[in-house]
Amino acid sequence: MKSPIMIHTEEDYERAQLRIQELNAGPEGADKETELQALAEAMLAFELRRDEAEE
């Protein structure tokens, strides 16, 4: 089983954005879609935590 994608810092967030660009430039496939979905969920979770900390 693969481990989930976790984003803890702004640097992690930036790396995730770069990874999404890399994936979008590559060929289509189930693995690509799975990784894109995991990245999107991790980025959203990070954004929500960041927004809560700002409040």
C-alpha positions as CSV (number, residue, x, y, z in Angstrom):
1,M,0.0,0.0,0.0
2,K,1.3,3.4,-0.9
3,S,1.4,6.1,1.8
4,P,-0.8,9.1,1.6
5,I,0.5,12.5,0.3
6,M,1.0,15.0,3.1
7,I,1.7,18.7,2.8
8,H,3.0,20.3,5.9
9,T,4.8,23.5,4.7
10,E,4.6,26.1,2.0
11,E,7.6,24.4,0.4
12,D,5.7,21.1,0.2
13,Y,2.7,22.9,-1.3
14,E,4.9,24.4,-4.0
15,R,6.4,21.0,-4.8
16,A,2.9,19.6,-5.1
17,Q,2.1,22.3,-7.6
18,L,5.2,21.4,-9.6
19,R,4.3,17.8,-9.5
20,I,0.8,18.5,-10.9
21,Q,2.4,20.4,-13.8
22,E,4.7,17.4,-14.5
23,L,1.7,15.0,-14.3
24,N,-0.4,17.1,-16.6
25,A,2.4,17.2,-19.2
26,G,2.7,13.4,-19.2
27,P,0.5,10.7,-20.8
28,E,-2.9,9.8,-19.4
29,G,-3.4,6.9,-17.2
30,A,-5.0,5.5,-14.0
31,D,-1.9,6.1,-11.9
32,K,-1.8,9.7,-13.1
33,E,-5.4,10.3,-12.1
34,T,-4.9,8.6,-8.8
35,E,-1.9,10.8,-8.0
36,L,-3.6,14.0,-9.2
37,Q,-6.6,13.2,-6.9
38,A,-4.3,12.6,-3.9
39,L,-2.4,15.8,-4.5
40,A,-5.6,17.8,-4.8
41,E,-6.9,16.4,-1.5
42,A,-3.6,17.0,0.3
43,M,-3.4,20.6,-1.1
44,L,-7.0,21.3,0.0
45,A,-6.3,19.9,3.5
46,F,-3.3,22.1,3.7
47,E,-5.2,25.2,2.6
48,L,-8.0,24.5,5.1
49,R,-5.5,24.2,8.0
50,R,-3.7,27.3,6.8
51,D,-7.0,29.3,6.7
52,E,-8.0,28.0,10.1
53,A,-4.6,29.1,11.6
54,E,-5.1,32.6,10.1
55,E,-8.5,33.1,11.8
